[in-house]
Amino acid sequence: MFITKTSLPRRTFLHGMGTVLALPLLDAMVPAASALAQSAARPVRRLGFVYIPMGANWMQWAPAAEGRIAELSPSLASLMPFIDQVTVISNLELRNAYTTGNHASANCAFLSCAKAKRTEGTDYELGVTVDQIAAKAIGRETPIPSLELGTDLIAQVGNCDNGFACAYQNNLSWSSPTTPLPTEADPRVVFERLFGDGGSPARRRADLQRNGSILDRMTADMARLRRELGTADRTRLAQYLDSVREVERRIQRAEQASADGITIDLSRPATVPTVWEDHVKLMFDLQVLAMQTDTTRVVTFQMARETSTRPYPHIGVPEPHHPVSHHSNDPEKLAKLAKINAHHVSLFAHLMQRLKDTPDGDGTLLDHSMYLLGSGMGNPDVHDHSNLPIVVAGGGAGRLRGGRHIKYAQQTPLANLHLTLLDKVGVQLDSFVDSTGKVSEILEPLNV
């Protein structure tokens, strides 16, 4: 590791046996005289997408007021601490998702806005997704152009939904019309991808299990680095290393539970936490570490999969999610669907809090990020793709305005929002699939 007494390179790493650890942005990485000006003028822009399946109970999702709002709906209440950086958008639709493969098309059209070719084979065809368009631009500057994450291990091939290949339902991201990017659900694999350096995944796993924390292997580098840092940077470094160690411990606990024979959900890898919510939070925390170290700037996360049969007895929903979503306007089922929606949003709020608590230049990761939370299905009872539940969160490095509910008078392409988010990360396109314009309301102040 090379260190100067004036500044550190932004790409400074700690090295150990078989591992390399990227560092977060520190004051020492920019000459003191220009640190504030440079970080304020050119904060790193980050873009994330979180998918929740099977739509929402709209009566509990949409805020009552329109325009500038001071209160969120029951399903979104857990985002109240971040309301100034939260925008709810109503009446967005996916026109190209209206096929007979409604669950598959809800998932695959969410980021592509494209119509899927009907096939049960490997000759599937869709379109390049918005995250990959962003990754080709802002991902070129990071070691990992994009991360594609999930919580379910999907091994199916062939038909998954009314003649549509499983690739459509399993993958959110497509780098080309014929190339879906596999979703990774195993936190150990993600951790090794972020911090492993050399050797096979099996060898790195064996090294970690034998030698303990990766941090134990780079004490000399850490000691040398600390001598070069000021007090504030030493504190920031300590907090970051604590986060890495805690994530690693949670992965190791999950691995130990698997070794001890504790029963887990067989749809997921054996190294995940036994409690699904802990798995989700761990995957969110890995996203924060990846963005904090500028290892990646683009993330997609399939929180749960379409047609999920996961029950949620601890929130009063012992029935599987998919049957509950077919509510037939039954008040009891609608109430349970709203509970599931609120629960998923509360997990997203965990990510928002972690981003808010993580310093980044002259602000926080939340200030400098944009996340879209939503579903490719509106009313799951009829499998429609209109009036989608959509939330945009984060400050976008000063390029987004929150604290509002935008409600269009008529159905408007979701592609308009994707085009807007691309614009905010510096990708200038005239159009995206079926877009008709940009969501200017996100950018312009409202009349109070």
C-alpha positions as CSV (number, residue, x, y, z in Angstrom):
1,M,0.0,0.0,0.0
2,F,1.4,3.4,-1.0
3,I,0.6,6.4,1.2
4,T,1.7,10.0,0.9
5,K,1.8,12.5,3.7
6,T,-0.5,14.9,1.7
7,S,-3.3,12.6,0.5
8,L,-4.3,9.1,-0.1
9,P,-5.5,7.7,-3.5
10,R,-9.3,7.2,-3.6
11,R,-8.5,3.6,-4.5
12,T,-6.5,2.8,-1.3
13,F,-6.7,-0.8,-0.1
14,L,-5.6,-2.8,2.9
15,H,-4.0,-6.1,2.0
16,G,-3.8,-9.4,3.8
17,M,-3.2,-13.0,3.0
18,G,-5.7,-13.8,0.2
19,T,-7.8,-10.7,0.8
20,V,-8.0,-7.0,-0.2
21,L,-10.1,-4.5,1.6
22,A,-11.2,-1.2,-0.1
23,L,-11.6,1.8,2.1
24,P,-14.4,4.4,2.4
25,L,-13.9,8.0,1.4
26,L,-11.6,9.7,3.9
27,D,-10.6,13.3,4.3
28,A,-7.0,12.2,3.7
29,M,-7.9,11.1,0.2
30,V,-8.3,14.7,-1.0
31,P,-5.8,17.5,-0.4
32,A,-7.1,19.4,2.7
33,A,-7.4,22.7,0.9
34,S,-9.8,21.3,-1.8
35,A,-11.4,18.4,0.0
36,L,-14.7,20.1,0.9
37,A,-15.0,21.9,-2.5
38,Q,-14.2,18.8,-4.5
39,S,-16.6,16.5,-2.5
40,A,-19.4,19.0,-2.7
41,A,-18.9,19.7,-6.4
42,R,-18.5,16.1,-7.5
43,P,-20.1,13.6,-5.1
44,V,-20.3,10.1,-6.3
45,R,-23.7,9.2,-7.6
46,R,-25.1,5.8,-6.8
47,L,-28.2,4.0,-8.1
48,G,-30.1,1.1,-6.5
49,F,-33.3,-0.9,-7.3
50,V,-35.3,-3.0,-4.8
51,Y,-38.0,-5.3,-6.1
52,I,-41.0,-6.5,-4.0
53,P,-43.3,-9.0,-5.6
54,M,-47.0,-9.2,-6.2
55,G,-48.0,-5.5,-6.0
56,A,-49.8,-3.9,-3.0
57,N,-53.0,-3.1,-1.3
58,W,-53.2,0.4,-2.8
59,M,-55.6,1.7,-0.2
60,Q,-52.9,1.3,2.4
61,W,-50.0,2.2,0.2
62,A,-50.8,5.6,-1.3
63,P,-50.5,8.8,0.8
64,A,-53.8,10.6,1.3
65,A,-52.4,14.0,0.2
66,E,-50.8,14.9,-3.1
67,G,-48.0,17.3,-3.8
68,R,-45.9,18.2,-0.8
69,I,-46.7,15.8,2.1
70,A,-45.9,15.7,5.8
71,E,-47.3,12.2,6.4
72,L,-47.0,8.8,4.7
73,S,-49.5,6.0,4.3
74,P,-49.8,3.1,6.8
75,S,-47.8,0.8,4.4
76,L,-45.0,3.4,4.1
77,A,-45.0,4.7,7.7
78,S,-41.6,3.2,8.5
79,L,-40.1,5.6,6.0
80,M,-41.3,8.7,8.0
81,P,-37.8,9.4,9.4
82,F,-36.6,9.9,5.8
83,I,-39.7,11.7,4.4
84,D,-37.7,14.7,3.1
85,Q,-35.9,12.2,0.8
86,V,-38.9,10.1,-0.1
87,T,-41.2,10.5,-3.1
88,V,-44.2,8.3,-3.8
89,I,-45.4,8.2,-7.4
90,S,-48.8,7.0,-8.4
91,N,-50.3,5.9,-11.7
92,L,-47.2,4.5,-13.3
93,E,-47.6,1.4,-15.5
94,L,-45.7,-1.3,-17.5
95,R,-47.5,-1.5,-20.8
96,N,-45.2,-4.2,-22.2
97,A,-45.8,-6.4,-19.2
98,Y,-49.4,-7.3,-20.3
99,T,-48.8,-10.9,-21.4
100,T,-50.1,-14.2,-20.3
101,G,-47.0,-14.6,-18.2
102,N,-48.0,-12.0,-15.7
103,H,-45.7,-12.9,-12.8
104,A,-42.7,-13.4,-15.1
105,S,-43.4,-10.2,-17.0
106,A,-43.9,-8.2,-13.8
107,N,-40.4,-9.1,-12.7
108,C,-38.5,-8.9,-16.0
109,A,-40.3,-5.7,-17.3
110,F,-39.7,-3.8,-14.0
111,L,-36.2,-2.6,-15.1
112,S,-36.4,-3.3,-18.8
113,C,-39.9,-1.9,-19.6
114,A,-39.7,-4.4,-22.5
115,K,-42.0,-7.1,-23.8
116,A,-40.6,-10.6,-23.2
117,K,-40.5,-13.1,-26.0
118,R,-42.7,-16.0,-25.1
119,T,-40.6,-19.2,-24.9
120,E,-39.9,-22.0,-22.4
121,G,-36.4,-22.6,-23.8
122,T,-33.1,-20.7,-23.8
123,D,-34.0,-18.5,-26.7
124,Y,-35.4,-15.9,-24.4
125,E,-35.3,-12.3,-25.4
126,L,-36.1,-9.1,-23.5
127,G,-34.1,-5.9,-23.4
128,V,-31.2,-4.1,-21.7
129,T,-32.3,-3.0,-18.2
130,V,-32.0,0.5,-16.8
131,D,-29.4,-0.6,-14.1
132,Q,-27.1,-2.0,-16.8
133,I,-27.3,1.2,-18.9
134,A,-26.3,3.1,-15.8
135,A,-23.5,0.5,-15.0
136,K,-22.0,0.9,-18.5
137,A,-21.5,4.6,-17.6
138,I,-20.8,5.0,-13.9
139,G,-19.8,1.4,-13.3
140,R,-16.7,1.8,-15.5
141,E,-15.0,3.6,-12.6
142,T,-15.5,0.9,-10.0
143,P,-14.1,-2.6,-9.5
144,I,-17.5,-4.2,-9.8
145,P,-19.8,-2.4,-12.3
146,S,-23.0,-3.7,-10.7
147,L,-24.3,-6.1,-8.1
148,E,-27.3,-8.3,-8.7
149,L,-28.6,-9.6,-5.4
150,G,-31.6,-11.6,-4.1
151,T,-32.7,-13.8,-1.2
152,D,-33.9,-16.9,-3.1
153,L,-31.7,-19.6,-4.7
154,I,-33.4,-20.3,-8.0
155,A,-32.4,-23.4,-9.8
156,Q,-35.4,-24.0,-12.1
157,V,-35.1,-24.2,-15.9
158,G,-37.8,-24.3,-18.5
159,N,-41.3,-23.0,-17.9
160,C,-42.1,-21.0,-14.8
161,D,-45.1,-19.0,-15.8
162,N,-47.6,-19.8,-18.5
163,G,-45.1,-20.6,-21.2
164,F,-42.4,-18.1,-20.1
165,A,-38.9,-19.3,-19.3
166,C,-37.8,-19.1,-15.7
167,A,-35.1,-16.6,-16.7
168,Y,-37.7,-13.9,-16.9
169,Q,-38.9,-14.5,-13.3
170,N,-35.5,-15.2,-11.7
171,N,-33.5,-12.2,-13.0
172,L,-34.1,-8.5,-12.7
173,S,-31.0,-7.4,-14.7
174,W,-30.2,-8.0,-18.3
175,S,-27.0,-6.8,-19.9
176,S,-28.3,-7.5,-23.4
177,P,-31.7,-8.7,-24.8
178,T,-30.4,-12.3,-24.5
179,T,-28.2,-12.1,-21.4
180,P,-29.9,-12.2,-18.0
181,L,-27.5,-11.6,-15.1
182,P,-27.9,-14.2,-12.4
183,T,-29.1,-13.1,-9.0
184,E,-26.8,-13.9,-6.1
185,A,-28.5,-14.8,-2.8
186,D,-25.6,-16.2,-0.8
187,P,-24.0,-13.5,1.4
188,R,-20.8,-15.4,1.7
189,V,-20.3,-15.3,-2.0
190,V,-21.1,-11.6,-2.1
191,F,-18.7,-10.9,0.8
192,E,-15.9,-12.8,-1.0
193,R,-16.6,-11.0,-4.2
194,L,-16.2,-7.7,-2.3
195,F,-13.2,-8.6,-0.2
196,G,-11.6,-11.8,-1.6
197,D,-8.3,-11.5,-3.5
198,G,-7.0,-14.6,-5.3
199,G,-7.7,-18.2,-5.1
200,S,-10.9,-20.1,-5.7
201,P,-14.1,-19.3,-3.7
202,A,-13.7,-22.6,-1.9
203,R,-10.1,-21.8,-0.9
204,R,-11.0,-18.3,0.3
205,R,-13.9,-19.8,2.4
206,A,-11.6,-22.4,3.9
207,D,-9.0,-19.7,4.7
208,L,-11.6,-17.5,6.4
209,Q,-13.0,-20.4,8.5
210,R,-9.5,-21.4,9.5
211,N,-8.0,-18.0,10.2
212,G,-11.0,-16.1,11.5
213,S,-11.7,-12.5,10.4
214,I,-10.2,-11.1,7.3
215,L,-9.3,-8.1,9.4
216,D,-6.9,-10.2,11.5
217,R,-4.7,-10.7,8.4
218,M,-4.1,-7.0,7.7
219,T,-3.1,-5.6,11.1
220,A,0.2,-4.3,9.9
221,D,-1.4,-2.4,7.0
222,M,-4.1,-1.0,9.4
223,A,-1.5,0.2,11.9
224,R,0.5,1.9,9.1
225,L,-2.6,3.5,7.8
226,R,-3.8,4.8,11.2
227,R,-0.4,6.6,11.7
228,E,-1.1,8.6,8.5
229,L,-4.7,9.6,9.4
230,G,-6.2,12.5,11.5
231,T,-8.5,12.0,14.4
232,A,-11.7,12.2,12.3
233,D,-10.5,9.7,9.7
234,R,-9.3,7.3,12.4
235,T,-12.8,7.3,13.8
236,R,-14.4,6.9,10.4
237,L,-12.0,4.0,9.6
238,A,-12.8,2.3,13.0
239,Q,-16.5,2.5,12.3
240,Y,-16.1,1.1,8.8
241,L,-14.0,-1.8,10.1
242,D,-16.5,-2.5,12.8
243,S,-19.2,-2.8,10.1
244,V,-17.1,-5.2,8.1
245,R,-16.4,-7.3,11.1
246,E,-20.1,-7.4,12.1
247,V,-21.2,-8.4,8.7
248,E,-18.6,-11.1,8.6
249,R,-19.7,-12.4,12.0
250,R,-23.3,-12.6,10.9
251,I,-22.3,-14.7,7.9
252,Q,-20.2,-17.0,10.1
253,R,-23.1,-17.5,12.5
254,A,-25.3,-18.5,9.5
255,E,-22.7,-20.9,8.4
256,Q,-22.4,-22.4,11.9
257,A,-26.1,-22.8,12.1
258,S,-26.0,-24.7,8.8
259,A,-23.2,-26.9,10.1
260,D,-25.1,-27.6,13.2
261,G,-28.0,-28.9,11.1
262,I,-30.5,-26.2,11.9
263,T,-33.4,-26.4,9.4
264,I,-33.5,-23.6,6.8
265,D,-35.7,-22.7,3.9
266,L,-34.5,-25.0,1.1
267,S,-35.1,-22.4,-1.5
268,R,-32.1,-20.5,-0.2
269,P,-28.4,-21.3,0.1
270,A,-27.1,-23.0,3.2
271,T,-25.0,-20.1,4.4
272,V,-27.8,-17.6,4.9
273,P,-29.3,-16.7,8.2
274,T,-32.2,-19.0,9.2
275,V,-34.5,-16.0,9.6
276,W,-35.5,-14.5,6.3
277,E,-35.6,-10.9,7.6
278,D,-32.0,-11.3,8.9
279,H,-31.0,-12.4,5.4
280,V,-32.6,-9.3,3.9
281,K,-30.8,-7.0,6.3
282,L,-27.5,-8.7,5.7
283,M,-27.8,-8.3,2.0
284,F,-28.7,-4.6,2.5
285,D,-25.7,-4.2,4.8
286,L,-23.5,-5.7,2.1
287,Q,-24.8,-3.1,-0.4
288,V,-23.9,-0.3,2.0
289,L,-20.3,-1.7,2.4
290,A,-20.0,-2.0,-1.4
291,M,-21.2,1.6,-2.0
292,Q,-19.2,3.0,1.0
293,T,-16.0,1.7,-0.5
294,D,-17.0,2.7,-4.0
295,T,-16.6,-0.9,-5.0
296,T,-19.8,-0.6,-7.0
297,R,-22.3,2.2,-7.7
298,V,-25.2,0.2,-9.1
299,V,-27.2,-2.4,-7.2
300,T,-30.4,-4.4,-7.9
301,F,-32.0,-6.5,-5.2
302,Q,-34.9,-8.9,-5.6
303,M,-36.1,-8.8,-2.0
304,A,-38.5,-11.6,-2.7
305,R,-39.6,-13.5,-5.8
306,E,-42.8,-13.4,-7.8
307,T,-45.2,-16.2,-6.7
308,S,-43.4,-16.4,-3.4
309,T,-45.1,-18.6,-0.9
310,R,-43.3,-17.3,2.1
311,P,-45.5,-16.9,5.2
312,Y,-45.1,-14.1,7.8
313,P,-46.6,-15.5,11.0
314,H,-44.7,-13.1,13.2
315,I,-46.7,-10.2,11.7
316,G,-50.0,-12.0,11.7
317,V,-49.9,-13.5,8.2
318,P,-49.4,-17.3,8.6
319,E,-50.7,-17.9,5.1
320,P,-48.3,-17.9,2.0
321,H,-47.9,-14.5,0.3
322,H,-49.1,-15.6,-3.1
323,P,-52.5,-16.9,-2.1
324,V,-53.0,-13.8,0.1
325,S,-52.3,-11.6,-2.9
326,H,-55.3,-13.1,-4.6
327,H,-57.6,-11.2,-2.2
328,S,-60.8,-11.1,-4.2
329,N,-61.5,-7.8,-2.3
330,D,-61.8,-9.8,0.9
331,P,-61.2,-7.3,3.7
332,E,-59.2,-9.9,5.7
333,K,-56.9,-10.8,2.9
334,L,-56.5,-7.1,1.9
335,A,-55.5,-6.3,5.5
336,K,-52.9,-9.2,5.5
337,L,-51.5,-8.0,2.1
338,A,-51.1,-4.5,3.6
339,K,-49.2,-6.1,6.5
340,I,-46.8,-7.8,4.1
341,N,-46.3,-4.6,2.2
342,A,-45.6,-2.7,5.4
343,H,-43.2,-5.4,6.5
344,H,-41.2,-5.3,3.2
345,V,-41.1,-1.5,3.4
346,S,-39.8,-1.7,7.0
347,L,-36.9,-3.8,5.8
348,F,-36.2,-1.2,3.1
349,A,-36.2,1.4,6.0
350,H,-33.3,-0.5,7.5
351,L,-31.3,0.2,4.4
352,M,-32.3,3.9,4.5
353,Q,-31.1,4.2,8.0
354,R,-27.8,2.5,7.3
355,L,-27.2,4.8,4.3
356,K,-28.1,7.8,6.5
357,D,-25.7,6.7,9.2
358,T,-22.8,6.3,6.8
359,P,-20.7,9.4,6.2
360,D,-19.8,10.1,2.6
361,G,-17.8,13.3,1.7
362,D,-19.7,16.3,2.9
363,G,-22.9,14.3,3.4
364,T,-24.1,10.7,3.8
365,L,-24.6,7.8,1.5
366,L,-28.3,8.5,1.6
367,D,-27.7,12.1,0.4
368,H,-25.6,10.8,-2.5
369,S,-27.8,7.8,-3.6
370,M,-31.0,7.1,-5.4
371,Y,-33.0,4.0,-4.7
372,L,-36.2,2.9,-6.4
373,L,-38.4,0.5,-4.4
374,G,-41.4,-1.0,-6.1
375,S,-43.1,-3.9,-7.9
376,G,-44.0,-4.7,-11.5
377,M,-47.5,-5.6,-10.5
378,G,-50.2,-3.2,-9.3
379,N,-53.3,-5.1,-8.1
380,P,-52.1,-8.7,-7.7
381,D,-55.7,-10.1,-7.6
382,V,-56.1,-9.3,-11.3
383,H,-52.4,-9.5,-12.2
384,D,-52.4,-5.9,-13.6
385,H,-49.4,-3.8,-14.3
386,S,-50.9,-0.3,-13.8
387,N,-50.8,1.9,-10.7
388,L,-47.6,0.3,-9.6
389,P,-46.4,0.8,-6.0
390,I,-43.3,3.0,-6.5
391,V,-41.1,4.9,-4.1
392,V,-38.0,6.9,-4.9
393,A,-35.7,7.6,-1.9
394,G,-32.4,9.4,-1.4
395,G,-30.9,12.7,-2.2
396,G,-29.3,11.9,-5.6
397,A,-26.3,14.0,-4.7
398,G,-28.5,17.1,-4.6
399,R,-30.4,16.1,-7.8
400,L,-33.7,14.9,-6.2
401,R,-36.4,16.5,-4.1
402,G,-38.4,14.4,-1.7
403,G,-41.3,14.9,0.7
404,R,-44.0,14.6,-1.9
405,H,-46.6,12.4,-3.6
406,I,-46.8,12.7,-7.3
407,K,-50.1,11.4,-8.7
408,Y,-50.5,11.4,-12.5
409,A,-54.0,12.0,-13.8
410,Q,-53.6,9.0,-16.2
411,Q,-51.4,6.0,-16.5
412,T,-47.8,7.0,-17.3
413,P,-44.9,4.7,-18.4
414,L,-42.6,3.6,-15.6
415,A,-39.9,4.1,-18.3
416,N,-40.3,7.9,-17.7
417,L,-39.0,7.4,-14.2
418,H,-36.1,5.2,-15.4
419,L,-35.2,7.8,-18.0
420,T,-35.2,10.4,-15.2
421,L,-32.9,8.4,-12.9
422,L,-30.5,7.8,-15.7
423,D,-30.4,11.5,-16.3
424,K,-29.6,12.1,-12.7
425,V,-26.5,9.8,-12.8
426,G,-25.2,11.5,-15.9
427,V,-26.6,9.2,-18.7
428,Q,-28.3,11.4,-21.3
429,L,-30.8,9.5,-23.4
430,D,-33.6,10.9,-25.6
431,S,-35.9,8.0,-24.6
432,F,-36.0,4.7,-22.9
433,V,-38.3,2.0,-24.4
434,D,-41.8,3.4,-24.3
435,S,-41.0,6.6,-22.3
436,T,-42.9,9.8,-23.1
437,G,-40.8,12.2,-21.1
438,K,-39.1,12.7,-17.7
439,V,-40.6,13.0,-14.2
440,S,-39.9,16.6,-13.8
441,E,-41.8,16.8,-10.6
442,I,-39.0,15.1,-8.8
443,L,-36.7,17.9,-9.8
444,E,-38.8,21.0,-9.5
445,P,-39.9,22.6,-6.2
446,L,-43.6,22.5,-5.4
447,N,-45.6,25.6,-4.6
448,V,-46.1,25.6,-0.8
